[in-house]
C-alpha cells in the first residue's frame, strides 16, 4: 500500500523531532525533512548544520497468497536517513562547531545512535511509539559513509537504510477517505497542534476525502425529465408538435 510509505516517513520525522518541539532527540534539532531536495534558506556560505532527510526508497510488495496472485501484498520498505554534519557555528543554542575530522566523525556517529534511540527504543517518545505501530518489524540497518575533503568546509555524511516491514496492504475503499495508517496519523498530528499540524492539514486537504480518480458508484438508473413546452406563456400556445411535461426512466440493472 503506497500511502503507508507516506505514513512511515511522516512518523519517522515526528519521532526524530519530538513532534518538531524542543527538547529535540538529535543534533539536527527540527531540521528533519520528508524527502527534502531544495537547499536550506537563510544560511551563509560557510554555514553547514546537522540535517536529516528521510526518504522511502525501494518498496517491495511480496505476494502473500500461496494459491493466487493479487492483493493484499506484503510491504517491505527501505527507509533511508541521509544525515550530514559539519563546521557551522551554532543555531538556537545547539553547539555545531566541529574543529577536526575525528570530532566530525564522532558527532555524526553520535547522531546516528540518537536516531536509532528515538525510532526504536525511547519509551517516552510518543511519536516513536507511533512509528513502531507502523513499522512493525525492522530486519536490518545499513550505514554508509560519505566524506568531502576537497571543499573549503569539511563535510561528513552517512546514509542509513532501515529495512522495514509494514502491515500488509488491505483491500482499500478509496471512497472512505484517506486509508490507515496515513489517515489516522494525519488526524493525530493535526490534533496535537504542533508546528507540523499545518503541513499535515495541507496533506489531508490534497488527498481527501475522495482522491482524484477514485471510481464512481455503479450507474444503475438513468432518468430524463422534460419540462412543458406546449405553452409558451399564459395566453399563447407554442407551435404545433411541442410536448407537455413528461418523465422517461431506464433501469440498467434489468
C-alpha positions, 0 to 999 in steps of 0.5 A, a space after each residue: 500500500 503506497 500511502 503507508 510509505 507516506 505514513 512511515 516517513 511522516 512518523 519517522 520525522 515526528 519521532 526524530 523531532 519530538 513532534 518538531 518541539 524542543 527538547 529535540 532527540 538529535 543534533 539536527 534539532 527540527 531540521 528533519 525533512 520528508 524527502 527534502 531536495 531544495 537547499 536550506 534558506 537563510 544560511 551563509 556560505 560557510 554555514 553547514 548544520 546537522 540535517 536529516 532527510 528521510 526518504 522511502 526508497 525501494 518498496 517491495 510488495 511480496 505476494 502473500 497468497 500461496 494459491 493466487 496472485 493479487 492483493 493484499 501484498 506484503 510491504 517491505 520498505 527501505 527507509 533511508 536517513 541521509 544525515 550530514 554534519 559539519 563546521 557551522 557555528 551554532 543555531 538556537 543554542 545547539 553547539 555545531 562547531 566541529 574543529 577536526 575530522 575525528 570530532 566530525 566523525 564522532 558527532 555524526 556517529 553520535 547522531 546516528 545512535 540518537 536516531 536509532 534511540 528515538 525510532 526504536 527504543 525511547 519509551 517516552 517518545 510518543 511519536 516513536 511509539 507511533 512509528 513502531 505501530 507502523 513499522 512493525 518489524 525492522 530486519 536490518 540497518 545499513 550505514 554508509 559513509 560519505 566524506 568531502 575533503 576537497 571543499 573549503 568546509 569539511 563535510 561528513 555524511 552517512 546514509 542509513 537504510 532501515 529495512 522495514 516491514 509494514 502491515 500488509 496492504 488491505 483491500 482499500 475503499 478509496 471512497 472512505 477517505 484517506 486509508 490507515 495508517 496515513 489517515 489516522 496519523 494525519 488526524 493525530 498530528 493535526 490534533 496535537 497542534 504542533 508546528 507540523 499540524 499545518 503541513 499535515 492539514 495541507 496533506 489531508 486537504 490534497 488527498 481527501 476525502 475522495 482522491 482524484 480518480 477514485 471510481 464512481 458508484 455503479 450507474 444503475 438508473 438513468 432518468 430524463 425529465 422534460 419540462 412543458 413546452 406546449 405553452 409558451 406563456 399564459 395566453 399563447 400556445 407554442 407551435 404545433 408538435 411541442 410536448 407537455 411535461 413528461 418523465 422517461 426512466 431506464 433501469 440498467 440493472 434489468 
